[in-house]
Amino acid sequence: MKKGKGMKFVGDSRIRSDNPPFVPKDYSEYPGRTEAFWPNFLLKEWLVGAVFIVGFLCLTIAHPSPLEGMADPTATDYIPLPDWYFLFLYQLLKYDFASGPYVLFGILVLPGLAFGALFLAPFLDNGPGRRPQHRPIAVSLMVLAFVATAWLTYESAKDVDWEARAEANKPIPPNDLIDTSSDGYEVYKNNCASCHANELEGGSSAPSLIGIDHTPEEIAKIAKEGIGDMPPNVFKGSDEELDQLVEFITEVNEKADE
């Protein structure tokens, strides 16, 4: 071993004596790029994502999404709509080339081509530059996707009266007039709720049973014999259950008159 100036003492020959700490490469080591991917670029991406998420949460708190009532199978006049972020697909299925006999083209082929093109964009346009003019394919696909989504969403939403829809389909508050623990309510649910709804408010095929001007005898007769569009023999219970039903409907209307 050479003695004198420059001598180094190493405890383990497998460890380099001049092993430097990990330092990201200088920008000059990445030709055509501006910064190291880790941690510089990812840190900026995380910061932008955090700002977006916080802003989105603040927006949902300031303007919460309107909730509609529970699904009612008796409401035949209800027109379902998807959430706003699916309105562009909803609008697409209104066109002749994507509906009817071509519905598979609208729900599988077109969305598959669109999302497939966006997925392949980084591989089709993999140049070293990051400026838009250096990435024509990726930028063109992103602009086309944004314009198509925005336009289809606008076309779908412009004809919908959102305030009237939210008002008509808002959740129904609990009805204090109805004792859901009574035997009469159970009889009502088994025989009448399919047409007159669970809260006696009525539906598209039957009127409300709150505020009616009928005596108990008339209510029992209507339940057995029907009236107007209501056919006879709708009520299938026993005489005891009929008495419970009449008592229940009468009590609800007495409370409503108070």
BELCORLIN-V391623 format. One record per residue. N is the residue number from 0. RES is the residue in one small letter. PHI is phi in whole degrees, -180 to 180 (none if undefined). OMEGA is omega as a letter, one per 40 degrees, with the letter a starting at -180 (999 if undefined). NEAR is the number of other C-alpha atoms within 10 Angstrom. Layout:
# BELCORLIN-V391623
n->{N,N}
res->{RES,RES}
phi->{PHI,PHI}
omega->{OMEGA,OMEGA}
near->{NEAR,NEAR}
This chain:
# BELCORLIN-V391623
n->{0,1,2,3,4,5,6,7,8,9,10,11,12,13,14,15,16,17,18,19,20,21,22,23,24,25,26,27,28,29,30,31,32,33,34,35,36,37,38,39,40,41,42,43,44,45,46,47,48,49,50,51,52,53,54,55,56,57,58,59,60,61,62,63,64,65,66,67,68,69,70,71,72,73,74,75,76,77,78,79,80,81,82,83,84,85,86,87,88,89,90,91,92,93,94,95,96,97,98,99,100,101,102,103,104,105,106,107,108,109,110,111,112,113,114,115,116,117,118,119,120,121,122,123,124,125,126,127,128,129,130,131,132,133,134,135,136,137,138,139,140,141,142,143,144,145,146,147,148,149,150,151,152,153,154,155,156,157,158,159,160,161,162,163,164,165,166,167,168,169,170,171,172,173,174,175,176,177,178,179,180,181,182,183,184,185,186,187,188,189,190,191,192,193,194,195,196,197,198,199,200,201,202,203,204,205,206,207,208,209,210,211,212,213,214,215,216,217,218,219,220,221,222,223,224,225,226,227,228,229,230,231,232,233,234,235,236,237,238,239,240,241,242,243,244,245,246,247,248,249,250,251,252,253,254,255,256,257}
res->{m,k,k,g,k,g,m,k,f,v,g,d,s,r,i,r,s,d,n,p,p,f,v,p,k,d,y,s,e,y,p,g,r,t,e,a,f,w,p,n,f,l,l,k,e,w,l,v,g,a,v,f,i,v,g,f,l,c,l,t,i,a,h,p,s,p,l,e,g,m,a,d,p,t,a,t,d,y,i,p,l,p,d,w,y,f,l,f,l,y,q,l,l,k,y,d,f,a,s,g,p,y,v,l,f,g,i,l,v,l,p,g,l,a,f,g,a,l,f,l,a,p,f,l,d,n,g,p,g,r,r,p,q,h,r,p,i,a,v,s,l,m,v,l,a,f,v,a,t,a,w,l,t,y,e,s,a,k,d,v,d,w,e,a,r,a,e,a,n,k,p,i,p,p,n,d,l,i,d,t,s,s,d,g,y,e,v,y,k,n,n,c,a,s,c,h,a,n,e,l,e,g,g,s,s,a,p,s,l,i,g,i,d,h,t,p,e,e,i,a,k,i,a,k,e,g,i,g,d,m,p,p,n,v,f,k,g,s,d,e,e,l,d,q,l,v,e,f,i,t,e,v,n,e,k,a,d,e}
phi->{none,-73,-99,107,-63,93,-68,-125,-112,-122,-76,-135,-68,-83,-108,-71,-76,-109,-69,-82,-69,-68,-132,-57,-62,-69,-58,-65,-77,-116,-63,85,-121,-108,-161,-70,-66,-120,-99,-61,-68,-64,-62,-65,-62,-65,-65,-63,-62,-65,-62,-64,-64,-63,-63,-66,-65,-63,-66,-68,-73,-73,-133,-65,-67,-70,-96,-99,-70,-67,-59,-123,-66,-87,-86,-76,-92,-79,-109,-72,-131,-74,-63,-58,-78,-114,-64,-66,-71,-62,-68,-59,-76,-84,-82,-62,-75,-127,-140,60,-69,-106,-64,-64,-65,-78,-96,-121,-69,-63,-61,-64,-66,-65,-71,-66,-65,-67,-68,-87,-54,-64,-84,-77,-132,-109,-68,-74,-75,-114,-76,-56,-69,-91,-128,-63,-70,-63,-65,-63,-66,-67,-64,-62,-65,-65,-63,-64,-65,-64,-69,-66,-64,-64,-63,-76,-90,-68,-96,-99,-85,-67,-68,-66,-66,-65,-69,-73,-115,-68,-59,-84,-67,-57,-92,-74,-76,-107,-96,-72,-92,-79,-67,-64,-67,-65,-65,-62,-62,-77,-121,-123,-65,-63,-108,-95,74,-69,-102,65,-82,83,-146,-71,-110,-153,-79,-70,-101,-98,90,-78,-112,-134,-79,-56,-65,-68,-63,-64,-67,-65,-63,-88,-106,80,-163,60,-79,-83,-75,-74,62,-71,-76,-113,-86,-83,-64,-64,-67,-64,-62,-65,-65,-63,-62,-65,-65,-65,-63,-61,-71,-64,-65,-68,-81,-75}
omega->{a,a,i,a,i,i,i,i,a,a,a,a,a,a,i,a,a,a,a,i,a,i,i,i,i,a,a,i,a,a,a,i,a,a,i,i,i,e,a,a,a,i,i,i,i,i,i,i,i,i,i,a,i,i,i,i,i,i,i,i,a,a,a,i,i,i,i,i,i,a,a,a,i,a,a,a,a,i,a,i,i,i,a,a,i,a,a,i,i,i,a,a,i,a,a,a,a,a,a,i,a,a,i,i,a,a,a,a,a,i,i,i,a,a,i,i,i,i,a,a,a,a,i,a,a,i,a,a,a,i,a,a,i,a,a,a,a,a,i,i,i,i,i,i,a,a,a,i,a,a,i,i,i,a,a,a,a,a,a,i,a,a,i,i,i,i,a,a,a,a,i,i,i,a,a,a,a,i,a,i,a,i,i,i,i,i,i,a,a,a,a,a,a,i,a,i,a,a,a,a,i,i,a,a,a,a,i,i,i,a,i,a,a,i,i,i,i,i,i,a,i,a,a,a,a,i,i,i,i,a,i,i,i,i,a,a,i,i,i,i,i,i,i,i,a,i,a,a,i,i,i,a,i,i,a,i,a,999}
near->{4,7,7,7,6,7,9,9,8,10,8,8,8,7,9,10,12,6,7,7,6,6,6,13,11,10,12,11,12,13,10,12,13,14,17,16,13,10,10,11,12,12,12,12,10,11,11,11,12,12,11,12,12,10,12,12,13,12,11,10,10,9,9,10,10,13,11,14,12,10,9,12,11,17,14,10,8,14,7,6,11,10,9,12,10,14,20,20,18,19,18,21,19,14,13,12,13,19,15,13,10,13,16,13,16,22,16,11,12,15,14,13,11,13,12,11,18,16,12,12,19,14,12,13,15,13,12,12,14,12,9,11,9,14,18,14,17,21,17,13,16,15,11,13,16,11,12,13,18,13,14,17,20,15,14,19,15,9,8,11,9,12,10,10,14,15,12,12,16,14,13,10,7,8,11,11,15,19,13,15,8,12,14,20,22,17,22,24,18,13,17,20,20,17,21,21,22,17,19,22,16,20,20,14,13,18,14,15,17,19,15,12,11,12,11,16,11,12,21,19,15,19,22,17,14,16,11,7,8,14,13,14,12,14,21,13,16,10,10,8,17,21,17,19,28,21,17,23,21,21,15,18,18,13,13,13,9,5}
